[in-house]
Amino acid sequence: MGYILQALLLAASATRVLGSCSYGTFLQPRAEDGAVPISTFGYFGAKGPLNWAALEVPANSACATGTRQSPINMVAGVFNLVAATDLVIEVPNFPEGTEFENLGSTVEVIAKGGKLAFAGKEFELEQFHFHLPSEHLDNGTSQAMEMHMVWQSATKEIAVIGVYIEIAKEGAAAAPAAVAAPAAAAPAREVVAGAPGAEVVPPGVVVAVGEGPARRRRFQQRRQAAPARGPTTLLETIFSVADQIKVPGTKTKTPPLVLTEVVDILKSGAFQGYSGSLTTPPCSEGVNWNVATAKLSILPATFERVRNIIGFNSRIPQNTPGLPNIVQVGGAAAMAALVATK
């Protein structure tokens, strides 16, 4: 009862959540005066993920009740493997640089323009930001960082391309990611439990036709065989001015940015697509996720510089899409334990 009362009190005193990963979209438009909002949520204690729903009621209710929450562990059976050729990705360069800001919850690059098109839908890039460590898990493994490219459509849909960032080896030469994409994306279907020869997956999980165990093993082997890459020039350029926005609420201008480098890297791999949510409040669902298999990289010294500014800003992995929210699962377990002690 004490925990429930505390949550209600927090909800009663809550203010509108600011500085989310949807900043710059229709969900949280940019301030007209150019002011940089400082996030009102966090990753620890009463402002952390387990209590996000109480920070703004009922707007953040999906954080505790949604059944298709992000991030997740990207393992076989929870995503559709999508060929890079099935996505149109066009991103402009910024020869004059662009705005780089510290929201308190992340650092974000304003990058309006460009086009993302897939499955008959078209989106425009609004911004990209960073999480440390990665929010999605790559087959159970956390990566050093993750970049989220946030897009929105004219019909107010959100799409996000998630890109893992690893730490480059000192002196490694830059090279394109050697991740082979499937020849064509297969149509989605629902796996029927108990069907002859069916792969064992959670009920309701959607996979792609032809994504059998052998095909996934071959794909995983190709990923593991990719050679070590040098640092991604775009990231090194952006983070070269990160010290100028150490304080939340501040902003600066980047040097000229060449985003076509990242587009080429993304197109050298494939994508793991699924329907999920924002990874920060309000945790809205229906987000079109495409997590890239090709990775970016930064130098160790750059990683340390960024870590000192961002700190820890990753939501814990959520339940398998379609299964109960982990906050509810944890709450039920806590209540059962409480009852058992009486």
N, C-alpha and C positions, 0 to 999 in steps of 0.2 A: 504493500500500500504506500509506503514511503516513497518508493521509486515513482509510482504513478502520480502521486501528489506533486513531486518535484517536476515531473514532465509537464503537468498542467500549469504549474507556476511559470515555467520557462516559456510555455506557449503563450500565456497571457501577456508576458512582457516582451514578446518577440517583435522585432522590426523586420522590414522587408529585406530579404537576402540580396546582397549586392556582390558584384565582382565574380559572377559565376562563369563557367566555361562557355556559356551562351552569350556572353557580352558582345554587343555589336550586331546581334540578330534581332528579329522581331520580339523575341522573348525578353530581351533587355537592351533596348536601343541605347546608342551612345549619347552621352550628355551633350546638349547643343553648345554649351560653353567650353567643351573640350576637357572638362575636369575628369580626372581619372578616379573612378570609385575604388574604395578600399573594401575588400570582402568582409562580410559580416558573419561568415561561417568559417570553420577551420577543420583541422584534421585530428585534434586532440580534445579530450575532456568533453565538457558540456556543449562545445561548438562542433564537435566531431561528427563523423558519419552516422554513428548510432543514434544521434539526437537531432539530425538535420530536419526531420519531419516536424519537430516541435519549434524550430526556429521561425517558421512562418506557416501558420495554420489557416486554411487547409492547402495553401499553394504547394507545400512540399510533401504532401501526403504520400506521393508515389515513392519517396525515398524509403518509406517503411512498409508500404503495401504493394508496390508494383511487382509484377512477376516476370518482367523482362528488363531487368536492371543491368547496367553496365558499370564497371568492366567485368569481364568473365575470363575464365581459363580457356584459351583457344585450343581445344582438343578435337580430335575427329568426332564428328557427329553433331557438333553444335553450330557449325557454319557451312555455308555453301562456298566451294572453291570456285572463284571467278577469274577467268582469264583477263589479263590486262587489256586485251583487244576488245573486251566487252564494255570497257569504260572509256569515255572520252574525257581526257584531263588536259585542260588548257589553262595555264597560269602565266600572267604577264610578269616581266622583269620590272624592277623598280630602279631605274638608272639614277634617280635623285634620292634614293633611299625612302624610308617610310617610318611611321611612328612606332616606337617600341616602348611599352609601358608596364609598370609593376602594379598589379591589382591586389597584391597581398597574398592572394591564393595561388597566383601563377604570374609568369611574365608572358606578355602577349604582343604579337606583331600584327599591326593593322595591314591587311593585304586584300583590299577590295578589288574585285574583278575576276576575270577568268571564268571557265566553265567546267562543270562536272556533269556528265550525262550518262545515265545507265537505266536500263529497264523502262525506257520511255519517259523518264523524268529528267529535268534539267535544273541544275543548281548553280549559284554564284558564290564564289569564295568571299568570306567576310574577314576572317582572321585566322591565325594559327598560334597556338600556345603550347606550353610544355609541362609535363609531369615528371616527377623524380621520386622514386624509381618509376618504371613503366606501370601503368594501371592494368592493362591486359597482361596475362601471362602467356608466354609462347610455349604451349605444350607443357605447362607446369613450371616454367622457368621465368623469373623476373629479369627484365633487361635494365640497363643503366637509366634510361629515360624513355619517354614517349612523346612524340609530337602529334598534336591533334589539329588537323586542318578542318575548319568549321565552315560549312556551306549552307545556304538556305535557298528555297525555291520561291517562285512567285505565289505559290499556293500555301506558303508558310509551312513547309516541311523542312526538317533539318537532316543533313547528311554530314558524316564525319569520316575522314580518312585518318586512321591511326597508323603511325609509323614508328617502329622501334628505333631507338638510338643506342648504339653500343660504343664502347671505348676503343678507339683505334690504337693499334700498336705504333709506338714511336718509330718513325722512319718508314712506315708502310706506304707504298705507292698507291695513289688513287687509281681505282679500277672499277668498272661497272659491275654491279651485283650479278653473279652468275646463277640466277635462279630461273629455271625454265618454267614457263607458263604453260598450262594445258592448252591443247589446240583449240578448244572451244568450250565455253561454259555449258554445262548440262542443265536441263530444266529441273526445277525443284520438285521433290515429291516427299511424301511422308512415309517413313519406314514403318512397315506393318510388323508389329511384334509377333514373333513365332513363325513368320513366313519361311519357307524352305531356303536355307542358305543365307538368311538375312543377317546382317551385322547387328550386334547387340548395342542398342542406343537407348537413351531415356525415352519414355513415352512422349509422343507429340513433337519430337525433334525432327526438323526438316533438314535433309541433306540433298546432295545432287545425284541424279541418276549416273551410274557409272563410278561413283566415288566409293568403290569397294576397298577392303583392307589392302590388297596388293597395290592398287593405284596410289593410295595414300602413303604406303611405304616407299614407293619409288619417288614420290614427290618429296618426302622427308629426307631421303638419301641425297637428292639433288640439292636441297637446302643446306645440309650438313657439309656438302662438298664445296660450297662456295668459298673462294679464297678470301684471305684477310683484306679488308679495304682500308684505304687511307681516309683521313678526315674529310668530311663533307664541307666544301668551301662555304656554302650558304650558312651553315651553323657556326663555323668559325668566325665568319664576318659579323653575324648578328651578335654573338656573345662577346665579341671584341669590345663592345660598348656597354656590356651588362653592368659594369661597375658604376655607370652613370645613373642607374635606376635601382640602387640598393634599397632605397626607402620606399615602402608602399605608397602609392598615390603619385609617384613621379613618372616622368616620361622623357624620352630623348628621341633623336633621329638616327636611324641606322646609316651606315655607308651604303653605296649602291648594292642592290641585291639581285642576284641572278637565280631566279626560281626554276628556270628551265632545267638546271642541273638536277634538281630533285625530281622533276617530272620524268626525266630520262631514267633516273634510278627506279622510280616507281613502276614505270612501264617495262622494266627488265624482269620484273617478278610477276606475281599473281596477287589476288586479294582474297581474304576470308570474310565473307559477307554474312551479316545477321541483323535482325531487328532488335535494337536494345534501347538505351536511354542516355540522357546526359549523365555524366559522371560526377556532377556537382548539383546542388539544389538549383531548380526545383525537381531534378531527376525525371524530367518529362520523358515519357516513352514514345515509341514510334520513330526513333532516330535510326536512320539508315547507316549502319556501320560497315565500313570496308577497311579491314586491317591488312596492311601491306606485308607481304612476305619478304620483300627487299628491305634492307635496313640502312639507316644513315649512321654516321659515326663522328665522334669528336675526340680531340686529344685529351689525355689524362689531365693536363693542367687546365684545360677549358672546362672539363667536367667539374673539377674542384671549385673553380671560380663560380660556376652556375649553382652548384650545390650550396655554396655559402650564401647565396641570395635567395634561392627558392626554398631550400630546406627540404622537408618531406611534404609532398602534396598529392598523395595517391589514395584514392578510395580503395578499400579492401575488395578483393574479387567477390562478385555476387554469385548467387545460386545459378544453376543451369537454367537457361531461359525456359519459362513455362512452369517452373517449380516455385514453391512459396518463397516470399521475401525472407532473406536471412535475418532481418531485424525481428520479424514475427517468429521465426524459428527459434531465435535466441531468447525472445521474450517468453515464449511458451516453456522453454527449458528452464528459464530462471524461475518462472511461476511454479513449475513442477518441483523444483528443488526447494523453493520456499515452503511449499505445502508439505513436503516430505520431512522438513525439519521441525514441523509443529506436531 
